């Protein structure tokens, strides 16, 4: 094991200094003999111990004797740790390639993963090496936005058959969805693509959600599709309401932060949504209808269908995700990349 450890160390050091290359070559020769089931050159082992412990024997003889006696054990531990580290780094690299995060079970802990709200596992799926390998083709496919729009899809601007379709997967309470929307506006992305969205309140367990009012907000977005405004210009009502949710707010925080702080009073959140609906042009009678629609089975079914798009078709573990130009991005991307 000593020659293997020496090859790892001196092989790495020889990248930066020529003086170590001779030892690296000798170590490799010894490793090669080990691999072909032949005894290692004992002279190299003694030479290596002499170089490493030669000076130490005069200053710390006991330590030098200890290291010389257990050199092979220490080398064995070093090699095992090196192999384990290489496997771990390789797995993290594969996760980064497939999931766009080096740790799928705690996706937001990876500093290389960009800006997003983590979803966690999708349904009963487990994050294993085999499942990661099975997902590799997802990185190679030609992603088309029109394949992932919902049955109730609307577009920020009137649909143009001459434009390609882009779709973003969002949670109205995720701050990074707001940030992505800001970049979309800055890039005037909706002038280039037919932009639609899939709304996905990020779950937290079977019956709860990561953000307390996300599902209610999503329900009203769906409700406005069932009861559209007659005079909205080019931007339909649900997009206007979504822009309200992504508003900057006031000194107490962004609109999202204000909603997220209303944890135990859903009626207060509902009242705030009704204020937004009034702002975009709905009257009191229409708002009552929208409340009934938002609680309807039809809206629940629509949200369930959009949940299936995220979890079963796109299979992202990060929100926001945006699909356009044949690619899928599981993070906030800047305005330049959207142009």
N, C-alpha and C positions, 0 to 999 in steps of 0.2 A: 504493500500500500504506500510505502514511503516514496517510491518512484512515481506513482500515479499522482500523489499530492505534489511532488516536486514539479512534475510536468505541468500541472494546472497553474501553480504559482509562477514558475519561471517562464512558462509559455505566455502568460499574461504580461509579466514584466518585460519580456523580450520585445513586446510591441513598442515599448517606450525607450528601451535601452539595448544597444547591441551587446553590451557586456554580459547579458544574461542568456544570449542565444546559444552559446556553447553548452551551458548547463541544461537548457531546454532540449537541445538535440540529444544529449546523453540520457536525459530523463525519458524522452520519447523512445529511444532505443531500448531502454529497460522496460517500458510499458509494452512495447511491441513483443518483446520476448515473453512477457507475462501472458499476453493475449494468445501467443502461439504455444503456450504451456511449456515454456522453457525457463530455466532458472535465470533470475536477474543477475546482472554483473555486480558481484559483492563489492568490487572496488569503488563503484559509483556510490553505493550506499555509505561506505566509509568516507569517501571524499565529501559527500554532502554533509554528513554529520560533522566532519572536521571544519567545513566552512561555516556552518551554522553555530557550532558550539565551541570553536577554537578559542575565541576571545572570552567567552563566558566562563570557561573552566578556571581561568585565573581570578576572576572577580567573584563568581558564585559557584564554587565547585559542587556543592550539594545539588543545586538546581540543575547544573550541567549534567551531573550523573543521573538525576531523575529523568530529564528529557531524553538522554541517550538510551536509558533503559526502556522507556515507554514510547519511543519515537514511532514505532509501528502502530501502536494503539492510537496515539494522537493523530497520526496520518490517516488511519481508518475513519476516525470520527470526522476529520476534515473532509475526506472524500465523500462520505455519506451526506454531510451537510451541504456540500457543493452540489451533489446530484439532486438532493431534495430542493435546493434553491433554484436550480436550473429548471426542474419540472414545474415548480410553483410559478416562476416568472413566465415560462412558456404557456402555462394554462391561463395566467392573467393576460398575456398577450393575445391568446386566442379569444378569450372573453371580450377583450377590448375590440378586436376585429369583428366579432359576431354581434355582440350586444352594445358596442360603443361604451362599455364600462368594464373595468378590470375586475369588479366584484359584483356580479348580478344580484346576489342576495342582500347587498347593502350598496346599491348602485351609486348613491350620492356621496359615498366615502372615497370614491376614486377621483383624484384630482385631474385626471386626463379625460374625464368623461364630459366635460362641458357643463352648460347650465341647463337644468331640467328638474322636474319633480319626479322622483322615483315611484314606480308602480309596484315593485316587488314581483313576486311570482304571479303567473297568469293562471288562475283557476287552480287545478291540482298538479300543474306541471312542476317538476323538480329540476333544479339546476344541477346537472351532472355533466361530466365530460362527454358522455355519449349524446345527450341532448344538445350540447353545444356544437358538436360535430355535425349533427343532423341539421342544424340551422345555418351552416356555412353557405349553402346555395342561396339563402335569402340575400346574401351580400352581393351575389353575382347577377341576380335577376334584373330585368328591365321593369322598373317600378312605374306604373301608369296611374295617375291620380284618379282617372275615371273608373278604375277597377275597385276603388275603395270609398266611393261616395255613398251616403246613406239613402234610404228610400225616400226620405223627406228633405233631401239636399236642396239648399238654396245657394245662390252665388252673390258675392259682394256687389258685382255689377251685372247687368243683364247678360245672359249667356250668349257667347259669340262662337259660332261654329268654326271660325277661322283660328281660334286660340286653343291651345292645349289646356287640359284641366290640372289644377293643383288642389291638393286637399291637406288641411292641417288637422291633427288630432289634438284636442285641447280639453283642459279642465278650466272652467271659467274662474276658479279660485286660485289657480296656480300662477304665482308671480312671474314665472318664466314664460308662460303663455302671453301674458301682457307685454313682456319685453319683446317676444317674437313679433307680436302684433305691431309694436312700435317700429321695428325694423322693416316690416312689410309696408307700413305706411310711408316710411322714409324712402324706400326703394320704389314706391308706386308699383309694387309687384302685381297688383290686381289689374293694372293696365296691360300686362303681358300675358297673364293666365286667367282662365275662368277659376276663380278662387272659391272653394267650398270648405266646409269644416265638418268634422265628426266630433260630437260633444261626448266626453267621457269623464264623469265624476270619478275620481280615483278612489277605488274601494279600500277599506281598512277592515278586514274581516268579512263575514258573510253579509251582515246587514248594516254596516256602518261605512262612513266615508272619511277620507283623510281630512277633508275640509268640511266643516259642519253644514254649510248651506249650499254646497255644490250641486247636490241633486235637485234642490228646489230651483236654483238658478237655471239648471239645464232643462227642467220641466217647463219653465216659463218660456225659454227659448223655443222649445218645441210647440208650445201652445200658440205663440205668435204666428207660427207657420200655418196653423189651422184657422186662425182668425187674422188674416193680414189686413193692414191698413189700406184704404182705397187710394190714398194720395201720399205716397212716400218718396216720390222722385225716383232716383235710380237705385237707392239703397233700401232693401226690404227691411221689415220691422225687426226680425230676429237679429240681423246684423247691427241695426241701430241699438238694440238692447245690449248686445254683446259689447259694443263700443262703450256703453255706459258702465258695464261691469269692469272694463279695462281702463276706466277713468282715473285721473290723478288724485281725485279726492280733495282733502283740505289738510289743515294742520294736524288733525287726528290720525291721518294716514291715508293711503290709497283706498279706493272703493273696495278692492279685494280685502285689504287689511281690516277695514271696517266690518265687512261681512264675516270675516273669519273670527273677529272678536265677539260676534253675536253667537255664542255657542249654545246657550240655554233658553233662548227666546226666539223661536222660529217665526212667531207672529211679527216680531219687530223686523226681521229680515224680509218677510212677505210685504209688510207695509212699505219698506224701502223700495222693493221691486215695483210695487204699484205706483210709487212716485215716479220712477223711471218710465213706466209705461205711459203715464199721463204726460210726461215731458215729450215723448216721441209722437203723441197724437191720439192716444186712446182716451175715450170718455169713460165715465164711471160705470155705465152699464156694460161696456165692452170689457172693462177690467174685471167685473164680476164674472163674465163669461170666460175670460182667460183663466181665472182662478179655478173654475169648474173643469175646464179643459186640462189644466196642468195636473189635476188630480185624477184624470181619467185613465182607464186601462189602455186606451189608444196611445197616449203619451208614454206610459210605462213600457208598452211593447216597442215603441220606436226607440226609446233609450236602451232597451235590452238588445235590440238589433244593432245599434251603434256600438254597444259594449262588445258584441260578438265580432264586429269588424276589427276592433282594436286587439282583442285577445286571441282570436282564432285566425284572422286573415293577415293582419299586419304583424301581430305578435311582438309588439314593442313593449319594453319594460320602462320606457321613459316618455314623459309628457313635458313639453310638446314634441310631436313628431310631424314633420312636413314632407310631403311627397310631391316632387315635380321634376321635370326634365329627365326622367328615367332613373332618378335616384331617390333615396330615402334618407332623411336627416333626423336623427333622434336627439335633438338638442336645439337650443337657440342658435341660429346662424345669423351672421351680421348682414347689414343692408347691402354691402358690396357683393356678397355671395348670392343675394336674391335678385340682383339686377341682371 
